[in-house]
Amino acid sequence: MALAAASGRRAPPRGAVVPLATIALLEVAAFLFLGREDYTFAAPHDIVLALGRALADGSLPAATAQTLSCVLAGLAVGFALGVMAGVALGLTPLLDRLTMVSVELLRPVPPAALIPLMLLIAGFGFQMETTIVAFTTLWPTLVLSRAAIRAVEPGLIEVARALEMGTLRRALAIVVPSALLRLFVAFRLTAGIALTVAVVVEVVANPRGLGYGMIVAAQTLHPETALAYLVWIGLLGWGLNALLSRIEARFLDRFR
Amino acid sequence: MKLLRRVLLGAVLACGLAGASHADEIRLGHTINPAPVAIFMADRQGIFAEKGLDLRLEVMTADPVIPAALLSGSIEMGTVTVTTFLSAVGNGLDLVAFAGTSSTTTTSKDVALVVGTNSGIESPADFAGKTVGVPGIGALLDVMFREWLKMHGVDPASVTYIEVPFPQHAAQIQAGRIDAAITPAQFAATMVTEGHARIVAHPVTELPEGQQTVLVASTREWAAANGDRIAAFRAVVARAQEIGKTDEEAIRAGLSHGMKLPPEVAARAPLPHIDVSLSSAQLAFWRDALVSQGRIGDNIDLDTLVLP
């Protein structure tokens, strides 16, 4: 961006104005109001320095790998199960009616409520966090994919019937491709949820990953490091969403 | 596709690294708390290794997760507050304690009751109707604060309690969302330095002498199978306690090492009263407080919870 601005070919994107102005304002506020010893807030330049240190000493990349591994694995399991269940429920109204109470009872269970239970079952680590991420991403995926299946053009289903396709063939050849765009939107939304939940699990209990790094930095009175982790988590979420949006634009536009 | 494969490979490696630990290693979970400073000193000075113990300290994010972490085998030993320990045992978890860390004295400045400079709280009676930040409902400092209120003739039910993690006490008091907080010394000191709060009491000074605050615990099963390692652990922390009697610098270095505090905070933090002994009598005050506050039943036999 700086390069583009310097070469004069392209003005910096307007979206950068508000964040940059906010950072400048916070820097001025920190200079004016922040005492020499403050263990709650930190000036933006201190946060950037802490971010650089955490990146350089390898602690931030390691924590990022730990968090992302749980996010990806949990998301893979939760999304796959959610889509399968959503497609099944979307295609068979009877099954939908039979499972409605169970789904509606399990869906609102807050992920944080599972932490003590999963801690007892699995102990700390990858399995505990991944299971909670999978559980949390399963339900929105299920609901969104069930709605996506129901929104498939009824004419297409009629064609499938006329061609005497079986349920599986109908799902794979007609329903899923025409619901693909909506399913991908569901994936993009649940990816954001997965990152949030993984970080929450790490803040509350699991001694690994970005959330853990953040809470330990705060508890040991290093706010600049805690805020650096926070900024990094924000950037990560933004990057994840941007990546998925790009994939959507690149590969899924033809389904529109 | 190549990128995806690399990401997945990285993820698998990260999981493998995170899970790696060898058989003889003892993982000891602790929170960021000055009480177990004898353990921090011993770790820093390599005394565990001298006695043949391969001990690794692991920082836990919160005290209440430690009993579950012990039970699931994620850690073998844990430092845990007496109240969390007794509540866990009261709820049927089979844990035992085998060492103390530090105990109450009438001169202890470990814990401070801080009030916002504009809260209008001048005396204990002023707490009625106010909102007070505690680290967790039923946590050691919450139980301690309610007992302190009772000692001063204030009904604990007249106060509103809000769970606020220690690092946020300062910001919440400054913003006026809580009127007061019961908080460890290192947080109180920074709040006072920043000018948002003042200390009105050090509640530990008003408790009976010699009560343990934080214990070292394990599951009963692990303790039964590792008697020799527990004996070695006790010898090591007793040695650290001896060193601390004559060497304040060693204690400060231990605090800095275990709590990873900024040097200027470690330098002025009040030092805990190191006491690694443990007897059932040292838990009695907390047991009675928890029973009277309705948090556990009155059927807990302290003698069975402390390893001889």
Interface residues (C-beta under 8 A of the other chain):
Chain A: G35 E37 D38 Y39 T40 A62 A65 Q66 L68 S69 L72 A73 P116 L119 L120 I121 A122 G123 F124 G125 F126 E202 V203 V204 A205 N206 P207 R208 Y212 I215 V216 A218 Q219 T220 L221 H222 A226
Chain B: V7 L8 G10 A11 V12 L13 A14 C15 L17 A18 G19 G29 T31 I32 E58 V59 M60 T61 A62 V65 A68 A69 L71 S72 G73 S74 I75 P165 F166 P167 Q168 A170 A171 Q174 Q186 F187 T190 T193 E194 M259 K260 L261 P262 E264 V265
